[in-house]
């Protein structure tokens, strides 16, 4: 006789746990009764929680029975849905301390047991000047925003606590204008940079623009007083300027550059200044007139131009439009620019050894191949700008193994209420193999 199926689900298990620390993405970590470590989003160190198991053998928070003194009310009404900010329940001072601890841990893990005093900086709300947003049609409405925390849906950004007011104020105008585009069928993306010349817009659509679309975009540029709007069709690598009403420029110090569409900038004006100042402060106090700074991953010149006020600079950048921007603005300065993909063709150690200082600001994944050559060349001073503690561990470990000491660290929290953190680290080698004849010039 077949036994009847038992469809009764077992009652969920419950435990009381205490959060010990935060993981890399900001999830609270606690130990179960059997010693298993579980990740519990939305929790803070020291909090006592009542948690329950789920069918997927995961655990969810049922209640925070003893909240942390550092728990605050999230300032944004979209926080529970929008995936842009993940840590708004954490007091900003505690957030900066945790990010500093992440950098400290990364450097210690890399082998540096004695760390210098760390300077800390944190941007204010409403200061983000660079945003990447999704565009979606929803019936007759158009949504512009960020992906939801737990789904692929897009949350319409009707408000935002990190975005610069000038960008936020432009979103309703963009929604109204893009809603009428025939080339926007279902989905697209939009990148907005707030440059010194105004809003610089690069967007994509899933269809080709019509002549009427181009007329609408010209009107949009006038409404927003945006000097330039660029567009590309999804799947294409090339973009075109569909509206231009003025010159596009942005200043790094006293130098004005014309960035390409969608150019990388530091997230806020304040963090850009702090990073520049940290790099300059990490330079050696005395340098000979013939000493050269070699800058790797130079971008459009965020660090190149401030460095060139101190010393002759050889700047290397792999993205051709950025390298062209940098080169076009370098006239009359002690700055030479070369287009070179350092991820495929790193500068060799024998050439790096000629530089008095090597400054590098690598991408999120780090500078694996280039670090090997730095270790071979052993330039006297290395200044490393990190945007990823995990990559910092690997890259700094190479310098530690090559005999470098850590001389300065500055932490910049420019991505407020996220797990992202920037750090500027100065390293010095005890000996130098520099050749006094000066470095060679290596271009594409």
C-alpha positions in Angstrom: 0.0 0.0 0.0 1.4 3.4 -1.1 1.8 5.8 1.8 0.2 9.2 1.3 2.6 12.0 0.5 3.5 14.3 3.3 3.4 17.8 2.0 3.9 19.4 5.4 7.0 21.5 5.4 9.2 21.2 8.5 9.0 24.2 10.8 11.9 26.6 10.3 14.7 26.3 12.8 15.5 29.4 14.8 18.7 30.5 16.5 19.9 33.6 18.3 23.3 34.8 17.1 25.6 37.8 17.5 27.2 39.5 14.4 31.0 39.3 14.7 32.1 41.3 11.7 31.2 42.6 8.2 32.2 40.7 5.1 33.7 42.3 2.0 30.3 43.4 0.6 29.0 44.6 4.0 27.0 41.6 5.0 27.1 40.8 8.8 28.7 37.5 9.6 27.7 35.3 12.6 28.4 31.8 13.8 25.6 29.2 14.2 25.6 26.8 17.0 27.5 24.2 15.0 30.2 26.8 14.1 29.1 27.5 10.6 29.5 31.1 9.5 26.5 32.7 7.9 26.1 36.0 6.0 23.2 38.2 7.1 22.6 41.3 5.0 21.4 44.4 6.7 23.1 43.7 10.0 26.0 45.3 12.0 28.7 44.0 14.2 27.7 43.5 17.8 24.0 43.1 17.0 22.0 40.2 18.5 19.7 38.6 16.0 16.9 36.0 15.9 17.3 34.2 12.6 15.4 31.3 10.9 16.4 28.8 8.4 14.8 28.7 4.9 14.0 25.8 2.5 17.2 26.6 0.7 19.2 25.9 3.8 19.9 29.6 4.2 19.1 31.9 7.1 17.1 35.1 7.2 16.9 37.7 9.9 13.6 37.5 11.8 14.4 40.3 14.3 17.3 42.5 15.5 16.8 42.0 19.2 19.8 44.1 20.3 20.6 46.8 17.6 24.0 48.4 17.3 24.5 52.0 18.4 25.7 52.6 14.9 22.4 51.6 13.3 20.6 54.6 11.8 17.4 55.1 9.8 18.2 55.0 6.0 17.9 58.5 4.7 16.6 57.5 1.2 12.9 56.4 0.8 14.0 54.1 -2.0 16.6 52.2 0.0 14.7 49.0 0.5 14.2 48.6 -3.3 17.0 50.4 -5.1 20.3 48.5 -5.4 22.5 51.6 -5.6 23.2 52.0 -1.9 23.5 48.9 0.3 24.6 50.3 3.7 22.4 53.3 4.5 21.4 51.7 7.8 25.1 52.3 9.0 26.2 55.6 10.5 28.6 57.4 8.1 31.4 57.5 10.8 31.1 53.7 11.3 31.1 53.2 7.5 34.3 55.2 7.1 35.9 53.3 10.0 35.0 49.9 8.4 36.3 50.9 5.0 39.6 52.0 6.7 39.8 48.7 8.4 39.3 46.9 5.0 42.3 48.8 3.6 44.4 48.1 6.8 43.5 44.4 6.5 44.4 44.3 2.8 47.8 45.8 3.5 48.5 43.6 6.5 47.5 40.5 4.4 49.9 41.7 1.7 52.7 41.5 4.3 53.0 45.0 5.7 52.7 44.6 9.5 53.7 48.1 10.5 51.3 50.6 8.9 51.7 54.4 9.0 49.0 56.6 10.4 46.1 56.6 7.9 44.4 59.8 6.8 40.6 59.4 6.1 38.2 61.3 3.9 34.5 60.9 3.3 32.3 62.7 0.7 29.0 64.3 1.7 25.6 63.2 0.3 24.4 64.7 -3.0 27.9 64.9 -4.4 28.1 62.1 -7.0 28.8 63.6 -10.4 29.0 60.5 -12.5 26.1 58.0 -12.9 25.3 55.0 -15.1 21.6 54.3 -15.3 19.3 51.8 -17.0 16.4 52.9 -19.2 13.2 50.8 -19.5 9.8 51.2 -21.1 6.9 50.3 -18.8 3.7 50.7 -20.8 3.4 54.4 -21.5 5.9 55.3 -18.8 9.6 55.5 -19.0 11.8 54.4 -16.1 15.3 55.7 -15.6 17.1 54.3 -12.6 19.1 51.5 -11.0 18.4 47.8 -10.8 16.4 46.6 -7.8 18.3 44.9 -5.0 16.8 41.5 -5.5 15.6 41.4 -9.1 16.4 42.6 -12.6 13.7 45.3 -12.4 14.7 48.9 -12.7 13.7 51.3 -9.8 12.8 54.7 -11.1 15.0 57.3 -9.4 12.5 59.9 -8.3 14.9 60.8 -5.5 18.5 60.0 -4.6 20.7 60.8 -1.6 24.1 60.5 -3.4 23.5 62.1 -6.8 24.5 65.7 -7.5 21.3 67.9 -7.6 22.1 69.0 -11.1 21.9 65.4 -12.4 18.8 64.5 -10.3 17.0 67.6 -11.6 17.7 66.5 -15.2 16.0 63.1 -14.8 12.4 64.2 -15.2 13.4 66.2 -18.4 15.2 63.1 -19.7 12.2 60.8 -19.0 9.9 63.1 -20.9 12.2 63.5 -23.9 13.3 59.9 -24.2 9.8 58.6 -23.9 9.1 60.0 -27.4 12.1 58.4 -29.0 11.1 55.8 -31.7 14.6 54.2 -31.5 14.0 53.4 -27.8 11.8 50.3 -28.1 12.2 48.6 -24.7 15.5 49.2 -23.1 18.7 51.3 -23.1 21.4 52.8 -20.8 22.5 56.3 -20.0 25.8 57.7 -18.6 25.9 61.2 -17.3 29.0 63.1 -16.4 28.7 66.5 -14.7 31.6 68.3 -16.3 32.6 71.9 -15.8 30.9 72.7 -19.1 27.6 71.1 -18.0 25.9 67.7 -18.3 27.6 65.4 -20.8 25.3 62.6 -21.8 26.0 59.3 -23.5 23.0 56.9 -24.0 22.1 53.8 -26.0 18.9 52.5 -27.4 17.8 49.1 -28.8 16.8 50.6 -32.1 18.1 53.1 -34.6 17.3 56.8 -34.2 14.9 58.4 -36.7 15.3 62.0 -38.0 12.5 63.0 -35.7 14.5 61.5 -32.8 17.5 63.6 -33.6 15.4 66.7 -33.7 14.0 65.8 -30.2 17.5 65.3 -28.9 18.7 68.6 -30.1 15.8 70.2 -28.3 16.7 68.2 -25.2 20.3 69.5 -25.3 18.9 73.1 -25.3 16.5 72.4 -22.5 19.2 70.9 -20.3 21.8 73.4 -21.5 23.9 70.3 -22.2 26.8 71.0 -24.5 26.8 67.5 -26.0 24.6 64.4 -26.3 26.1 61.2 -27.7 24.3 58.0 -28.7 25.1 54.5 -29.8 22.9 51.5 -30.7 23.2 48.6 -28.4 25.6 46.0 -29.7 27.7 48.7 -31.4 31.1 49.9 -30.1 31.0 53.3 -31.9 29.0 56.3 -30.7 28.1 59.4 -32.5 27.3 63.0 -31.5 23.6 63.6 -32.1 23.4 67.0 -30.5 26.1 69.6 -29.9 25.4 73.1 -28.7 28.7 74.2 -27.2 32.2 73.2 -26.3 32.8 70.3 -23.9 35.5 70.9 -21.2 36.6 69.9 -17.7 39.4 71.3 -15.6 42.0 69.4 -13.7 43.6 72.2 -11.7 44.4 75.0 -14.2 44.3 72.7 -17.2 41.2 72.3 -19.3 40.6 69.1 -21.2 37.8 67.9 -23.6 36.9 64.4 -22.3 35.4 61.8 -24.6 31.8 60.7 -24.2 31.3 58.6 -21.1 34.8 59.4 -19.8 35.9 58.1 -16.5 36.1 60.7 -13.7 36.5 60.3 -10.0 33.0 60.0 -8.5 32.9 63.4 -6.8 34.8 66.7 -7.1 35.9 66.4 -3.4 37.3 62.9 -3.8 39.2 63.9 -6.9 40.9 66.7 -5.0 41.7 64.4 -2.1 43.2 61.7 -4.3 45.3 64.3 -6.2 46.5 65.8 -2.9 47.3 62.3 -1.5 49.4 61.4 -4.6 51.3 64.7 -4.4 51.9 64.2 -0.7 53.4 60.8 -1.3 56.0 62.1 -3.7 59.6 62.3 -2.3 60.4 65.6 -0.6 63.4 66.2 -2.8 63.8 65.3 -6.5 66.5 66.2 -8.9 65.6 68.3 -11.9 66.2 65.5 -14.3 64.1 63.0 -12.3 61.1 61.6 -14.1 57.7 60.4 -12.9 56.2 57.6 -14.9 52.4 57.5 -14.7 50.5 54.3 -15.6 46.7 54.1 -16.4 46.6 57.9 -16.7 43.1 58.3 -18.0 42.2 61.9 -19.1 44.8 63.4 -16.8 43.3 63.5 -13.3 46.8 62.9 -11.8 48.9 63.8 -14.8 48.5 67.5 -14.7 49.0 68.0 -11.0 52.1 65.7 -11.2 53.5 67.7 -14.2 53.5 70.9 -12.0 56.1 69.1 -9.8 58.2 67.1 -12.3 58.5 65.8 -15.9 55.9 63.1 -16.4 55.6 60.2 -18.9 52.0 59.2 -18.9 50.6 55.9 -20.4 47.0 55.3 -21.1 45.4 52.3 -23.0 42.1 53.8 -24.0 42.8 55.8 -27.3 40.1 58.5 -26.8 41.4 59.2 -23.3 45.0 59.2 -24.4 44.1 61.6 -27.2 42.3 63.9 -24.7 45.3 63.9 -22.5 47.8 64.5 -25.3 45.7 67.4 -26.8 45.8 69.3 -23.4 49.5 68.6 -22.6 51.0 71.4 -24.8 53.5 73.6 -23.0 53.7 71.2 -20.0 56.4 68.8 -18.8 54.1 66.0 -19.9 54.5 63.4 -22.6 51.6 61.0 -23.4 51.7 57.5 -24.9 48.9 55.2 -25.9 49.6 51.7 -24.6 47.5 48.9 -23.3 49.3 48.0 -20.1 47.2 45.0 -19.4 48.6 43.4 -22.6 51.9 45.2 -23.0 53.2 46.3 -19.6 56.2 48.6 -19.3 59.2 46.4 -18.7 61.2 46.5 -15.5 64.4 47.9 -17.1 62.4 51.0 -18.2 60.6 51.3 -14.9 63.9 51.3 -13.0 64.8 54.5 -14.8 61.9 56.5 -13.2 62.3 58.3 -9.9 58.6 57.6 -9.1 56.0 55.3 -10.7 52.4 56.3 -10.1 49.6 53.9 -11.1 45.8 54.0 -10.8 44.9 50.5 -12.2 41.4 49.2 -13.0 39.3 47.3 -10.5 41.0 44.0 -11.3 44.4 45.5 -10.4 47.7 45.5 -12.4 48.9 41.9 -12.2 51.3 41.9 -15.2 52.5 45.4 -14.6 53.2 44.6 -10.9 55.6 41.8 -11.9 57.6 44.3 -14.0 57.6 46.8 -11.1 59.1 44.2 -8.9 61.8 43.5 -11.5 62.6 47.2 -12.0 62.4 48.3 -8.4 61.9 52.1 -9.0 62.7 53.9 -5.8 59.1 55.2 -5.2 55.7 53.7 -6.1 52.4 55.4 -5.5 49.5 53.1 -5.9 45.8 54.3 -6.2 43.5 51.4 -5.3 39.8 51.1 -5.9 39.5 47.4 -4.8 41.0 46.0 -1.5 41.1 42.5 -3.0 43.3 43.7 -5.9 45.3 45.7 -3.4 46.2 42.6 -1.5 47.6 40.9 -4.5 49.4 43.9 -6.0 50.9 45.2 -2.7 52.1 41.6 -1.9 54.3 41.8 -5.0 55.8 45.1 -3.7 56.3 43.6 -0.2 58.1 40.6 -1.7 60.3 42.9 -3.8 61.5 44.7 -0.6 59.3 47.8 -0.5 58.2 49.5 2.7 54.9 51.2 3.1 55.3 55.0 3.8 51.8 56.5 3.5 48.2 55.6 3.3 45.1 57.7 2.7 41.5 56.3 2.5 38.8 58.0 0.5 35.2 57.0 0.8 33.9 58.4 -2.4 31.1 55.9 -2.9 29.0 56.7 0.1 26.8 53.9 1.6 28.4 51.2 -0.5 31.2 48.7 0.1 33.6 50.4 -2.4 36.6 52.2 -1.0 39.5 54.1 -2.6 43.1 54.2 -1.1 46.3 56.0 -2.0 49.4 54.1 -0.8 53.0 55.2 -1.0 55.8 52.6 -1.2 59.6 53.1 -1.0 62.4 50.7 -1.9 65.5 50.6 0.2 67.8 50.6 -2.9 67.4 51.8 -6.4 68.7 50.5 -9.7 67.8 53.7 -11.6 70.0 54.6 -14.6 70.8 58.3 -14.5 70.6 58.7 -18.3 66.8 59.0 -18.0 64.0 56.7 -19.1 63.2 55.6 -22.6 60.0 56.7 -24.3 57.7 53.8 -25.0 54.6 54.5 -27.1 52.1 52.3 -28.9 
